[in-house]
Amino acid sequence: MCGRTACTLAPDEVSRACSYRNRGGQRRQPRWRDGDADKYRPSYNKSLQSMSPVLVSQRHFDKTAPVDECVLASMRWGLIPAWFKESDPSKMQYSTSNCRSENILEKKSYKDPLLKGQRCVIMADGFYEWRRVEKEKQPFFIYFPQKNGPSQERKEDQQQDVTTSSTCNTVVSEKGEISHDLAEESEAPAEWTGWRLLTMAGVFDCWTPPGGGEALYTYSVITVNASPNLQSIHDRMPAVLDGEDDVRRWLDFGEVKSLDAIKLLQSKDVLTFHPVSSFVNNSRNNSPECLQPVDLSRKKEIKATASSKMMMSWLSSGSPAKRKEPDTNETKGEQDSKAKSRCKPAGGLQLWLQGANKKPRTK
């Protein structure tokens, strides 16, 4: 089961974090599909039906593009099959947020897009899962272990409004936007040294209202049996693609056929986790408290250790001015009021988010 995620990077940071190598071994930085960067909003508490950054083959949108060329798209969580006949997607009578790998070829909703090569990779900082403890449920944040901290190069880049990279020739405007033309011409984008995003396998489909209208792209996260270190939390987990080669093969539907791609959907013991506050249980909550590690024995904030410390170190070095204002259904006044009422000693992650709330920058 996977019903809540977090993705806190700004659009240009997501693009840099998703750099990949094509069949020929050349490193590429994917551009956002036209208009999709504006549909995505960073959030520390993404729920079903929210828009998430998804990596797919460019061939799905441009039949003349190489099948191993990737593009970033904003897609809604919860697959709506192309054959769905209702005019309102909310009338779906069953959940399609997750798809079990074991029966992906048995259900038409997932089999059709899979056989058409409509495979995607959902990008996220990590996902939340709940472990039942007696009558309560304890949430955990689960993510890739972070081996490298923010590089000095990245810190220096954040001190400039306009930066030209000598290795990737990518220009960042004063709004934090990447020049797509330069990104496309770049043959060797600089390797991303920030937060390693979680890469989850999924399938997507394109639904158009029966009466006509804008096409809606939606996805489902594929799940597998939980790895040994996560079984104490939940018996299922997202199918994680560990490494660039797995990501490339999952997306390259021209070279890797469906039955071979399914073999990539394995339970992998490659994730780490830490407990977080029940504050994340409410999908409207979107603040530092969602990701802050807690001590289950003391029920209070603790010092981060291992990968959770690396996570907060990375986020604290981020440039809040480049991030969009987090998604929320609350007014700014309500957010400020709640933030003051929850005032605690600020950790690295908290400081970063407080900075983001003070000077939000939107497109």
C-alpha positions in Angstrom: 0.0 0.0 0.0 1.2 3.5 -0.8 -1.2 6.3 -0.1 0.9 9.3 0.8 4.2 10.7 -0.4 6.3 13.8 -0.2 8.1 15.7 -3.0 9.6 19.0 -1.9 12.0 19.9 -4.8 11.2 22.9 -7.0 10.5 22.0 -10.7 14.0 22.8 -11.9 15.5 20.8 -9.1 13.3 17.8 -10.0 14.6 18.1 -13.6 18.2 18.1 -12.4 17.6 15.2 -9.9 16.1 13.1 -12.8 19.1 13.2 -15.1 19.6 9.9 -16.8 21.7 8.0 -19.3 20.2 6.9 -22.6 21.0 3.7 -24.5 24.2 5.2 -25.8 25.4 6.1 -22.3 25.0 9.9 -22.8 23.7 11.8 -19.8 20.6 13.8 -20.4 18.5 16.2 -18.3 14.8 15.8 -18.9 12.7 18.8 -19.7 9.2 19.3 -18.4 6.4 18.7 -20.8 4.8 22.0 -22.0 2.9 23.6 -19.1 3.4 20.7 -16.7 5.9 22.4 -14.5 3.2 24.9 -13.5 0.8 22.1 -12.6 3.2 20.6 -10.1 3.5 22.0 -6.5 6.1 20.8 -4.0 4.4 19.3 -0.9 5.4 17.5 2.2 2.2 15.6 2.4 0.9 14.5 -1.1 -2.3 12.5 -1.1 -4.4 10.7 -3.7 -5.6 12.8 -6.6 -2.7 15.3 -6.2 -0.4 16.1 -9.1 3.1 14.5 -8.9 6.2 14.6 -11.1 6.4 11.5 -13.3 9.2 10.5 -15.6 8.1 8.9 -18.9 9.4 8.2 -22.4 9.0 11.3 -24.7 7.7 8.9 -27.4 4.3 8.9 -25.6 3.9 12.6 -26.5 6.0 12.8 -29.7 5.9 9.8 -32.0 9.1 11.0 -33.7 11.2 11.2 -30.5 13.6 8.4 -29.6 11.9 5.9 -27.2 14.8 6.2 -24.7 14.4 10.0 -24.5 12.7 11.0 -21.2 10.4 13.8 -20.2 8.9 15.0 -17.0 5.1 15.3 -16.7 2.6 16.2 -14.0 0.1 13.4 -13.6 -2.7 12.9 -11.1 -2.5 10.1 -8.6 -5.2 7.5 -9.2 -5.4 5.9 -12.7 -8.5 6.7 -14.8 -8.7 4.1 -17.6 -8.9 5.5 -21.2 -12.2 3.5 -21.6 -13.9 5.1 -18.6 -17.3 6.3 -19.8 -18.4 8.7 -17.1 -17.9 12.4 -17.6 -16.6 12.9 -14.1 -13.5 10.9 -13.1 -14.5 11.2 -9.4 -17.2 8.7 -10.1 -14.7 5.8 -10.3 -16.2 3.2 -8.0 -12.9 1.5 -7.0 -9.4 2.6 -6.0 -6.7 2.7 -8.6 -4.0 4.4 -6.5 -2.1 1.2 -6.2 -1.7 -1.8 -8.5 -0.5 -5.2 -7.3 2.4 -6.5 -9.4 1.1 -10.1 -9.0 -2.1 -9.4 -10.9 -1.2 -6.5 -13.1 -2.0 -8.6 -16.2 -5.3 -9.8 -14.9 -7.1 -6.4 -14.5 -8.0 -4.5 -17.7 -7.4 -1.1 -16.0 -3.7 -1.9 -15.7 -3.1 -4.6 -18.4 -4.1 -2.3 -21.2 -1.6 0.6 -20.4 1.1 -1.9 -19.5 0.9 -3.7 -22.9 0.9 -0.3 -24.6 4.2 0.5 -23.0 2.7 3.2 -20.8 5.1 2.7 -18.0 6.2 5.6 -15.7 8.5 6.4 -12.8 6.9 8.3 -9.9 9.4 10.7 -8.3 9.2 11.5 -4.6 11.4 12.3 -1.6 9.9 9.3 0.0 6.5 7.9 1.1 4.6 7.5 4.3 3.3 4.2 5.7 1.5 3.4 8.9 2.1 0.6 11.4 -0.8 -0.5 13.5 0.1 -0.3 17.2 -2.8 -1.6 19.3 -5.7 0.8 18.5 -3.5 3.4 16.9 -1.4 3.7 13.8 2.2 5.0 13.9 3.4 6.8 10.7 6.8 6.3 9.2 8.7 8.2 6.4 10.5 5.8 4.0 13.1 6.8 1.5 16.4 6.0 -0.2 19.5 6.1 2.2 21.4 9.3 1.4 25.1 8.7 0.9 26.2 12.2 -0.2 25.4 15.5 1.3 24.9 18.8 -0.6 28.0 19.7 -2.6 29.8 23.0 -2.3 29.0 23.6 -6.0 25.3 23.5 -5.2 25.6 25.9 -2.3 27.5 28.4 -4.5 24.9 28.1 -7.2 22.2 29.1 -4.8 23.9 32.4 -4.0 23.4 33.5 -7.6 20.2 34.4 -9.4 21.6 33.5 -12.8 24.1 30.7 -13.0 25.8 29.2 -16.1 27.2 25.8 -15.6 30.5 25.0 -17.4 29.5 21.4 -17.7 25.9 21.5 -18.6 25.4 25.0 -20.0 22.1 25.3 -18.2 21.0 28.8 -17.2 18.8 29.3 -14.2 16.7 32.5 -14.4 16.0 34.8 -11.4 12.7 33.0 -11.0 14.6 29.7 -10.6 13.4 28.4 -14.0 15.7 26.3 -16.3 16.1 27.4 -19.9 14.8 24.3 -21.6 16.6 25.1 -24.9 19.9 25.1 -23.2 19.1 22.0 -21.2 18.3 20.2 -24.4 21.5 21.3 -26.1 23.6 20.2 -23.1 25.4 16.9 -23.8 26.7 16.3 -20.3 24.5 17.8 -17.5 26.3 18.1 -14.2 25.6 15.1 -11.9 23.0 15.8 -9.3 24.5 15.8 -5.8 21.4 16.7 -3.8 18.6 14.6 -2.4 18.3 11.3 -4.1 14.7 11.0 -5.1 12.8 7.8 -4.6 11.9 6.1 -8.0 8.7 4.1 -7.9 7.4 2.0 -10.9 4.0 2.8 -12.1 1.6 2.6 -15.1 -0.3 5.6 -16.5 -3.2 6.2 -18.9 -4.7 9.1 -20.7 -8.4 9.7 -20.3 -10.5 12.2 -22.3 -14.0 13.2 -21.2 -16.7 11.5 -23.4 -18.0 14.9 -24.4 -14.6 16.2 -25.3 -12.2 18.4 -23.3 -8.7 18.4 -22.0 -7.0 15.0 -21.7 -6.2 13.9 -18.1 -3.0 11.9 -17.5 -3.2 9.7 -14.4 -1.1 6.9 -12.8 -1.0 4.0 -10.4 1.9 3.0 -8.1 2.8 -0.6 -8.6 3.3 -2.5 -5.3 5.1 -5.7 -4.2 5.5 -7.6 -1.0 7.4 -5.6 1.6 11.1 -6.1 2.0 12.3 -7.7 5.2 13.2 -4.4 6.9 9.8 -3.0 6.2 7.6 -5.9 7.0 7.1 -4.8 10.6 5.5 -1.6 9.3 3.3 -3.0 6.4 3.1 -6.1 4.2 3.3 -4.1 1.0 5.6 -1.5 -0.5 6.0 0.4 -3.8 8.0 -1.4 -6.5 11.3 0.5 -6.2 13.6 0.9 -9.2 17.0 1.0 -7.7 19.5 2.7 -10.0 19.6 4.4 -13.4 19.7 1.1 -15.3 16.5 -0.1 -13.7 14.8 3.2 -14.5 16.0 3.2 -18.1 14.8 -0.3 -18.7 11.4 0.3 -17.1 10.8 3.4 -19.3 12.3 2.1 -22.5 9.3 0.2 -23.8 10.9 -0.1 -27.3 13.9 -2.2 -26.1 12.3 -3.9 -23.0 9.0 -5.5 -23.7 6.2 -5.8 -21.0 6.9 -9.3 -19.8 10.6 -8.5 -19.3 9.8 -5.2 -17.6 7.6 -7.0 -15.1 10.7 -8.9 -13.9 12.0 -5.5 -12.6 9.2 -5.4 -10.1 10.9 -7.0 -7.1 10.9 -6.6 -3.4 14.2 -4.8 -2.6 15.7 -4.3 0.8 17.2 -0.9 -0.2 15.1 1.7 1.8 15.5 3.3 5.2 12.9 5.0 7.4 12.2 6.9 10.6 9.0 7.4 12.7 7.2 10.7 12.3 4.4 12.5 14.2 0.7 11.6 13.7 0.5 15.2 12.4 1.0 13.8 8.9 -2.3 11.7 9.3 -4.3 14.8 8.2 -3.6 15.3 4.5 -4.2 19.0 4.9 -1.2 19.4 7.1 1.9 20.5 5.1 4.7 21.7 7.3 8.1 20.6 8.9 6.3 18.4 11.4 5.3 16.0 8.6 8.9 14.8 8.1 10.4 15.5 11.5 11.8 12.3 13.2 10.2 11.5 16.6 11.2 9.3 19.5 8.5 6.8 20.0 9.5 6.1 23.6 9.6 9.8 24.6 7.0 11.2 22.1 9.1 14.2 21.4 11.5 15.5 18.8 14.9 13.8 18.7 18.2 14.4 17.0 18.3 13.0 13.6 20.6 10.0 13.0 22.0 8.3 9.9 19.9 8.9 6.8 17.4 11.1 8.5 20.2 13.5 9.5 21.4 13.5 5.8 17.8 14.3 4.7 17.6 17.3 7.0 21.1 18.5 6.0 20.2 18.4 2.4 16.9 20.2 2.8 18.4 22.8 5.1 20.8 23.7 2.3 18.1 24.2 -0.3 17.1 27.5 -1.7 13.6 28.3 -0.4 13.2 31.2 -2.8 13.2 28.7 -5.7 10.5 26.5 -4.3 6.8 27.1 -5.0 4.4 27.6 -2.1 3.3 24.2 -0.7 -0.1 22.9 -1.6 -2.7 23.5 1.1 -6.4 24.1 1.5 -5.8 26.6 4.4 -5.4 30.3 4.1 -2.0 31.9 4.8 -3.4 33.4 8.0 -4.5 29.9 9.2 -1.1 28.5 8.3 0.8 31.3 10.2 -1.5 30.8 13.3 -0.9 27.1 13.4 2.9 27.5 12.8 3.1 29.7 15.8 1.1 27.4 18.0 3.5 24.5 17.1 6.6 26.5 17.7 9.4 24.2 18.8 13.2 24.2 18.7 13.9 24.2 14.9 15.9 21.4 13.4 17.6 21.7 9.9 14.5 20.6 8.1 12.3 22.9 10.1 14.5 25.9 9.4 14.4 25.2 5.7 10.7 25.0 5.6 10.2 28.1 7.7 12.4 30.0 5.2 10.2 28.6 2.4 7.1 29.9 4.0 8.5 33.3 4.6 9.5 34.0 1.0 7.5 31.8 -1.3 8.0 32.3 -5.0 5.5 31.2 -7.5 5.4 31.2 -11.2 
